[in-house]
Amino acid sequence: MPLYLAVAAQLKFDIFGGVQTLYVAELTLALEAVVGETVVYDAVEVTIWREGDIFHGLAGSATMVAQ
């Protein structure tokens, strides 16, 4: 079974007045299937993108992100 590395960090942006969580992981086939999406779930906006072979996800309050 392959080993995948991932990291999560909570970032506080004073300009928005809230916390966002950034996820970074090695891109897998399963993660590649959702790259390029932005969804709102339970008042949390999640934006997903890739840079090369790295997966990124940024999650935060939908009202905070919209500002």
N, CA and C atoms as an extended XYZ file, in Angstrom:
201
Properties=species:S:1:pos:R:3:atomname:S:1:resname:S:1:resid:I:1 pbc="F F F"
N         0.852       -1.179        0.000 N   MET     1
C         0.000        0.000        0.000 CA  MET     1
C         0.903        1.250        0.000 C   MET     1
N         0.657        2.181       -0.923 N   PRO     2
C         1.515        3.381       -0.977 CA  PRO     2
C         1.267        4.313        0.204 C   PRO     2
N         2.277        5.062        0.539 N   LEU     3
C         2.197        6.052        1.611 CA  LEU     3
C         2.005        7.427        0.987 C   LEU     3
N         0.992        8.170        1.424 N   TYR     4
C         0.732        9.512        0.925 CA  TYR     4
C         0.940       10.517        2.048 C   TYR     4
N         1.545       11.628        1.737 N   LEU     5
C         1.787       12.678        2.718 CA  LEU     5
C         0.737       13.766        2.576 C   LEU     5
N         0.312       14.323        3.697 N   ALA     6
C        -0.679       15.404        3.689 CA  ALA     6
C        -0.414       16.318        4.875 C   ALA     6
N        -0.875       17.564        4.754 N   VAL     7
C        -0.745       18.523        5.842 CA  VAL     7
C        -1.989       19.399        5.862 C   VAL     7
N        -2.359       19.860        7.031 N   ALA     8
C        -3.470       20.801        7.177 CA  ALA     8
C        -3.008       21.926        8.091 C   ALA     8
N        -3.394       23.136        7.762 N   ALA     9
C        -3.018       24.296        8.575 CA  ALA     9
C        -4.198       25.238        8.680 C   ALA     9
N        -4.441       25.764        9.872 N   GLN    10
C        -5.483       26.770       10.044 CA  GLN    10
C        -4.839       28.137        9.945 C   GLN    10
N        -5.421       28.966        9.092 N   LEU    11
C        -4.889       30.297        8.828 CA  LEU    11
C        -5.906       31.336        9.249 C   LEU    11
N        -5.474       32.326        9.998 N   LYS    12
C        -6.382       33.399       10.412 CA  LYS    12
C        -6.039       34.649        9.603 C   LYS    12
N        -7.049       35.148        8.910 N   PHE    13
C        -6.897       36.355        8.114 CA  PHE    13
C        -7.655       37.483        8.791 C   PHE    13
N        -6.940       38.453        9.334 N   ASP    14
C        -7.593       39.566       10.011 CA  ASP    14
C        -8.502       40.341        9.068 C   ASP    14
N        -8.132       40.413        7.796 N   ILE    15
C        -8.930       41.163        6.845 CA  ILE    15
C       -10.331       40.559        6.694 C   ILE    15
N       -10.434       39.224        6.826 N   PHE    16
C       -11.730       38.565        6.713 CA  PHE    16
C       -12.383       38.336        8.072 C   PHE    16
N       -11.602       38.382        9.133 N   GLY    17
C       -12.148       38.167       10.466 CA  GLY    17
C       -12.508       36.728       10.759 C   GLY    17
N       -11.818       35.796       10.187 N   GLY    18
C       -12.144       34.397       10.440 CA  GLY    18
C       -10.973       33.490       10.149 C   GLY    18
N       -11.239       32.195       10.295 N   VAL    19
C       -10.202       31.188       10.107 CA  VAL    19
C       -10.533       30.374        8.862 C   VAL    19
N        -9.512       30.098        8.073 N   GLN    20
C        -9.642       29.192        6.938 CA  GLN    20
C        -8.671       28.047        7.154 C   GLN    20
N        -9.013       26.874        6.626 N   THR    21
C        -8.141       25.719        6.751 CA  THR    21
C        -7.619       25.353        5.369 C   THR    21
N        -6.305       25.239        5.262 N   LEU    22
C        -5.649       24.872        4.013 CA  LEU    22
C        -5.193       23.423        4.121 C   LEU    22
N        -5.568       22.633        3.134 N   TYR    23
C        -5.147       21.235        3.057 CA  TYR    23
C        -4.215       21.085        1.870 C   TYR    23
N        -3.109       20.385        2.056 N   VAL    24
C        -2.149       20.134        0.992 CA  VAL    24
C        -1.783       18.653        1.056 C   VAL    24
N        -1.841       17.997       -0.100 N   ALA    25
C        -1.541       16.564       -0.133 CA  ALA    25
C        -1.001       16.189       -1.505 C   ALA    25
N        -0.375       15.008       -1.554 N   GLU    26
C         0.021       14.463       -2.839 CA  GLU    26
C        -1.250       14.186       -3.637 C   GLU    26
N        -1.220       14.486       -4.909 N   LEU    27
C        -2.376       14.271       -5.773 CA  LEU    27
C        -2.528       12.783       -6.064 C   LEU    27
N        -3.698       12.247       -5.763 N   THR    28
C        -4.020       10.851       -6.070 CA  THR    28
C        -5.105       10.850       -7.134 C   THR    28
N        -5.395        9.699       -7.696 N   LEU    29
C        -6.471        9.620       -8.687 CA  LEU    29
C        -7.809       10.029       -8.086 C   LEU    29
N        -8.062        9.630       -6.844 N   ALA    30
C        -9.324        9.995       -6.182 CA  ALA    30
C        -9.421       11.504       -5.978 C   ALA    30
N        -8.337       12.143       -5.560 N   LEU    31
C        -8.355       13.597       -5.357 CA  LEU    31
C        -8.421       14.333       -6.688 C   LEU    31
N        -7.776       13.795       -7.715 N   GLU    32
C        -7.786       14.443       -9.025 CA  GLU    32
C        -9.202       14.555       -9.581 C   GLU    32
N       -10.085       13.650       -9.177 N   ALA    33
C       -11.464       13.660       -9.663 CA  ALA    33
C       -12.251       14.875       -9.188 C   ALA    33
N       -11.823       15.521       -8.105 N   VAL    34
C       -12.570       16.669       -7.575 CA  VAL    34
C       -11.838       17.996       -7.762 C   VAL    34
N       -10.670       17.980       -8.386 N   VAL    35
C        -9.893       19.206       -8.608 CA  VAL    35
C       -10.685       20.163       -9.491 C   VAL    35
N       -10.610       21.447       -9.140 N   GLY    36
C       -11.282       22.473       -9.932 CA  GLY    36
C       -12.687       22.794       -9.457 C   GLY    36
N       -13.106       22.236       -8.340 N   GLU    37
C       -14.450       22.463       -7.827 CA  GLU    37
C       -14.446       23.462       -6.683 C   GLU    37
N       -15.521       24.210       -6.587 N   THR    38
C       -15.812       25.030       -5.414 CA  THR    38
C       -17.228       24.682       -4.992 C   THR    38
N       -17.385       24.259       -3.742 N   VAL    39
C       -18.695       23.876       -3.234 CA  VAL    39
C       -18.936       24.544       -1.887 C   VAL    39
N       -20.196       24.725       -1.551 N   VAL    40
C       -20.570       25.206       -0.224 CA  VAL    40
C       -21.343       24.084        0.439 C   VAL    40
N       -20.874       23.664        1.593 N   TYR    41
C       -21.516       22.601        2.346 CA  TYR    41
C       -21.606       23.028        3.799 C   TYR    41
N       -22.821       23.080        4.319 N   ASP    42
C       -23.035       23.425        5.726 CA  ASP    42
C       -22.382       24.768        6.064 C   ASP    42
N       -22.566       25.771        5.185 N   ALA    43
C       -22.057       27.141        5.340 CA  ALA    43
C       -20.532       27.236        5.283 C   ALA    43
N       -19.879       26.185        4.756 N   VAL    44
C       -18.429       26.207        4.576 CA  VAL    44
C       -18.143       26.128        3.078 C   VAL    44
N       -17.389       27.114        2.575 N   GLU    45
C       -16.997       27.095        1.171 CA  GLU    45
C       -15.655       26.374        1.052 C   GLU    45
N       -15.606       25.422        0.135 N   VAL    46
C       -14.392       24.645       -0.089 CA  VAL    46
C       -13.975       24.817       -1.546 C   VAL    46
N       -12.759       25.295       -1.756 N   THR    47
C       -12.199       25.448       -3.095 CA  THR    47
C       -11.058       24.463       -3.238 C   THR    47
N       -11.059       23.714       -4.354 N   ILE    48
C       -10.080       22.655       -4.563 CA  ILE    48
C        -9.335       22.917       -5.871 C   ILE    48
N        -8.004       22.836       -5.822 N   TRP    49
C        -7.208       23.025       -7.021 CA  TRP    49
C        -5.927       22.204       -6.924 C   TRP    49
N        -5.186       22.190       -8.014 N   ARG    50
C        -3.909       21.474       -8.032 CA  ARG    50
C        -2.831       22.385       -8.580 C   ARG    50
N        -1.628       22.146       -8.142 N   GLU    51
C        -0.429       22.780       -8.682 CA  GLU    51
C         0.552       21.652       -8.919 C   GLU    51
N         0.736       21.289      -10.189 N   GLY    52
C         1.571       20.137      -10.507 CA  GLY    52
C         0.960       18.876       -9.923 C   GLY    52
N         1.732       18.153       -9.135 N   ASP    53
C         1.251       16.919       -8.513 CA  ASP    53
C         0.813       17.129       -7.067 C   ASP    53
N         0.510       18.376       -6.714 N   ILE    54
C         0.096       18.695       -5.347 CA  ILE    54
C        -1.371       19.124       -5.343 C   ILE    54
N        -2.144       18.525       -4.446 N   PHE    55
C        -3.564       18.830       -4.248 CA  PHE    55
C        -3.690       19.900       -3.176 C   PHE    55
N        -4.554       20.886       -3.403 N   HIS    56
C        -4.822       21.938       -2.414 CA  HIS    56
C        -6.322       22.059       -2.191 C   HIS    56
N        -6.708       22.267       -0.961 N   GLY    57
C        -8.096       22.559       -0.622 CA  GLY    57
C        -8.107       23.672        0.403 C   GLY    57
N        -8.987       24.661        0.209 N   LEU    58
C        -9.106       25.769        1.149 CA  LEU    58
C       -10.551       25.853        1.603 C   LEU    58
N       -10.764       25.738        2.910 N   ALA    59
C       -12.110       25.726        3.466 CA  ALA    59
C       -12.263       26.862        4.471 C   ALA    59
N       -13.410       27.541        4.405 N   GLY    60
C       -13.699       28.602        5.353 CA  GLY    60
C       -15.159       28.968        5.292 C   GLY    60
N       -15.592       29.788        6.193 N   SER    61
C       -16.989       30.223        6.227 CA  SER    61
C       -17.373       30.826        4.895 C   SER    61
N       -18.495       30.395        4.350 N   ALA    62
C       -18.935       30.904        3.054 CA  ALA    62
C       -19.150       32.415        3.090 C   ALA    62
N       -19.610       32.946        4.204 N   THR    63
C       -19.814       34.397        4.288 CA  THR    63
C       -18.489       35.126        4.376 C   THR    63
N       -17.496       34.513        5.029 N   MET    64
C       -16.188       35.136        5.146 CA  MET    64
C       -15.471       35.138        3.801 C   MET    64
N       -15.547       34.042        3.061 N   VAL    65
C       -14.867       33.928        1.773 CA  VAL    65
C       -15.448       34.911        0.777 C   VAL    65
N       -16.751       35.161        0.847 N   ALA    66
C       -17.424       36.032       -0.128 CA  ALA    66
C       -17.055       37.502        0.045 C   ALA    66
N       -16.487       37.887        1.167 N   GLN    67
C       -16.171       39.306        1.412 CA  GLN    67
C       -15.074       39.797        0.528 C   GLN    67
